[in-house]
Amino acid sequence: MARQEAVRPEAAGSFEDVHDVLVLGGGPAGASAAIYAARAGLSTLVVDRGVTSGALGMSREIANYPGIPEGTPGADVVLRIRTQAERFGARFVADKVSATDLAGDVKTAYGTRGTYRGRAMIVASGAMGRARTLPGEERFVGRGVSYCATCDGFFFQDKTVAVAGATDEAIEEALFLTRFAARIHILSPSETLRCSPLLAEEAARSSSVTLHPSTTLEEILGDSAVEAVRVRTRGGAPTLLPVAGVFLYLQGGRPIIDFLGGQLPLTADGCLAVDSLFQTQVPGVFAAGDVLCKHLKQAVIAAAEGASAAVAADRFLAGREKLRPDWA
């Protein structure tokens, strides 16, 4: 099967209206929720970091998703679900949510490029968060370590920086840094970039970008600010790479829920707590997918949960005082 050409989501900053449903995360849970919400006639906006930022998008090959032939890259599966949602009227915007306000009738998400509002919110941000920090990371936050090139790129005018990661988000941010930095070293943990072909080609064409495949970032070094990073290429010895800044877009296995700021109750395992209809304890806020940690981590299950959350959100917006499952 031919690989689908990735279409970049719309740029942020043009979504000032209050939407019926605001979905945070565009993987199988979030994109499936968008299908059901948009199909129900609800204005639906999905805020997501990129097709390959989640577990499914990073998968090289999917063989057990119903109706998808073996050998299909995970990013293609995500794009198919998104395309279906867009056909029903859902809109996708590329941004990283850093904070939320869940109080009141309108829920708000604050991104690095825009502010987004919805009368109902579905949290489907996945579980790719890191559990451990790198040596030197916490020490140099704000002194060379950053998690947002859009926010901090200006401070690295004509300097050399490193970007750790290989997803759409990482490469998008690396390309943004070409406006300011003299040299950008992309430290890719994988042999090839796990981003859309368009982004990979753009990075390869840039004269200020150097790609380091199969390279692990081991330590961030410096005195009062970042001065170098210790890296190791697979099969090689550690080496020092002089840089003035490090932008981190690495992946892990913890729920990505830091942007909620403790506004939602968690389970003992640090996952979002929901009822049988995927409602959280905050009215109008639902959650689905790997942020729940209560199921086998399979895309088809996350998609089903996203659909269920969207149906519950529709019923909530219809004014039902108390949502009940269909079997009750």
N, C-alpha and C positions, 0 to 999 in steps of 0.2 A: 504494500500500500504506500502510495506516495505521501511523503510528509507534508502536512498542511503548512502553508506559510503563515507565520505568526503575524497577527495584526496588533499593533500597540494600542492599549487603552487610551481613552481621551485624556488630554492634559487636565490637571487639576485647576481649580480656581474659578470654574464657571458653573458651580452648582450651589447657588445661594438659596434656592427654594427649599421648603420643607417637603420632603418626600414621604410617601406613605410608609415605605419600608426601607430602612438603611441596613445594608448587609456589610459586615466587616470580615473580609476574607473571600477570595474568589476560587477556592479549590472545589472539590466535588460537593462538599456540604454547602458552601456559600453560593456557588453557581447554580446548584439544583434548587436551593431556596429561591433564587432569583427567577428561575423558570416558573415555579408555582405561584410566586407573588405576582409577577408580571402577567401571567396567564389569567390571574383572577382580576385583572384590571387595576392593580395597585401600582402607583408610580414607584419604581424600584431603582435604587442606586447601590452599586457594589463598589466598595473601596478595597483595593487589593495591591500588594507590593509587586506582583508580577506573576506571569504564568508559571515560571519555574522556581518560585520561592517556597512552594509547599512540597509535601512528600510525594504526591502524585506527579506533579510537574517535573520533579527531579528524577523520576523513575525512567530508566532506559527502555524498559519494555513491559507492557501490560498484557497478561495472558488470561486473566480470570474475571475481567469486567464483562458482564452480560452484553452480548451484541457487538462486542469489539473484537475483531480478529486478532489472533496471536501476533506478536511482533510489533504492535503499535506503541510508539513512545508515549510515556505518560503525559507529556506536554500536549500531544495531539488530542488525547482524551479530554483534557481540561478545556482545550480550545473548542472542541465539539459541543461540550455542555454550555460554554459561554455563548457560542454562536446561537444555540437554540434559545437561550435566555434573551439575547439581543433581538431575536426575531419576534419575541413577544413584547418587546419594548423596554426591557431592562437596560440600564446603562452602566458601564464599567469605567472607573477612573483609577489611574495609577498613583498611589500615594501610600505613605507609611503613617498610620495613626499613632500618635504619641500620648494622647489623653482623651478622656471622655467625660461628659456630664450627663448622668442618667436621671437626674431629678426633674420633676415636672412632666408635662404631657408630651413635650418634644425632647428627644434624645439627641445629643450633640457629640460628634467625633471631631477632634482637632488633629489635622494632618500637618505634615511639614510644608505642604503646598496649598492647603485650603481647609475650609471648615464645612462639615457636612451634617445635615439634620434629618431626622425621621420621626414620625409618630410612633413607629415601632422599630426596634433594633434587633437584628439577629447576629450574634457573635459566632463567627465560624473561622477564626483566625488560625486554627491548626495547632500543632504541637512540634514546632521545629526550634523552640527556644533553647538556648544553651544553659546547662546546669552549672558549669564551671567557667571561671574567667581565666584568661591567660596570665602568666607571670608578667607583671608590670602594667597590666591593663587598667586596674582600678587606680593605681598610683598616678597614671598620666591622663586620666579622663579630664578633658578641658585644657590639657597641656600637650596636645598632639594626638590623643586618642579621640576618635569621633565615631558616631554611628549614623551620621547624616551629612553627606557631601553637599546637599542642597543648602543645609543650614550653615556649614562651616567652611565650605570650599574657598570662600573669599579670603580667609586668613592664611592661605597657603600660596599666595601669589609668587610665581617664579621659583617655587620650591619643589623638592622631590618627595613624593608620598607613596604609600603602599595601600592597596585595596585588597583585603582578604575576603575571598568568596568567588563563586562561579555562576551564581544565579542571575536572572534578569535584573533583579534589584541591584546586585553588586556591579554588573557591567554598565547599567544605566548610570549609576553614580560615578563610576570610573570615567565614563565619557563626559559627564557633567564637569568633572574636575579638569578636563582638558582646557576649559575656559580660563583656568587660573594657574594650575601647577605646570612646571616646566617638564616634569617627568612623572609618569604614573606607572608603578609596578603592580600588575595584577597577580596576586598569589592565589592560584587555583588549586584547591585540594585534589581535584579530579584531573585526569589526563586531558580531557577536553572540557570546554566551557559548557555548563548546563543552562544555557540561555537560548533565546530564539536565534535562528541563523542570521537574521538581520543585524542583531546586536553584535554577534560574534564577528561578522564581516566588517562592521563599522569599527570595532576595536582593533581588528587586524590592520585596517587601513590607516589608523591614526599614527602619525609619526612620533607622538609623545607617549604612546602606550607600549609597555614591554610586558609580554605575557610570560609567566613562570608556571608551566603546567606541573601537576603532581608535586606541588610544593606546600609544605605545612609551615604555618607560622608558629614558632615555639615560644618566643619571648620578645617583649618590647623593652628596649633599653634606653637609658639616658640619665642625665643628672637632674636638672630642674625641669627638663622637657624632653620629649622624644628626640632621640638622636640616631637610633638604628633599630633594626629588628633582626632577630636570629631566626633563620629559616633553614629548612632541610628539604631538599629534593629527594624524592623516593630513590633509595639505593645509594644516596650520597651522604657526605658528612655535613654537619651544620656549618653555615656560613653567615657572615654579618652583611646586612644590606643597609647602607646609610640612608635614612629618610628623616624628614621633619614631621611627618604625620602618618597616622595609621587609621584607615577607615574599615571597620569590622562589619562583615555581613556573613558571618559563619552560622552554621546550623547545628541544632541539637535535637533533643527529644522531649523538652518540657512544653506544656501549654503556653502559648503566647498570649498572655492576659495582663501584662504589666500596665498597659494603657488604661485598664479599668480602675486603677488606683484604689483597689480594695472596696469598691462599691458593691460588689456581688459576693455572696457567701461561697466558700470553697469547701470541697470535700477534704477528708483527712489526707488524701493523696495530692492535694494542691490543685485540683481540677474544679471547673465550674459545676455547681450543684443545680440540677433541674428536676422538674417533676416528669410525669409520664408524657406530658405534652410539650416537653422541652422549654417550659417556662422557668425563668429564674424567679427569685423572690421579689424582684423589682417589676412591677406591672409594665407590660409593654416591651420587656427585654427577654429575648429567647437565646438559646445557644444550641449548637449542633456540631457534630464532627469530633475531631480529636481533642478539642478543648475539654471534652467531658471525660475522657480516659476510661470510659466504662464499657468499651466494646473492643472486639477484635479490630485492629487498625487496618481496615479494608475500605477502598474507595466506594464500593457499592453500599456499604453500611453507612458511611458518612453522607452519601447522596440521599439515602432514604431518610436519615435524620434531618437533613436540610429541608427536604420536602415537607416533613411533618411539622417542623418549626414554622415554615411559611404558612401552612394551613392554619396553625394555631394563631399566628400573627394576623391572618385575615379575619379570623373569628373575633379576635380581640378588637381590631379596628372597626368591626361591624357593631360593636357596642355591647357584646355579651358580658354581663357582669361577672360570671364565673364560667371558665372554660372547663368542659368535661370531655373525656375521651368518648369516641363513638360507641364503645362497648358498654359504657356506664349506664 
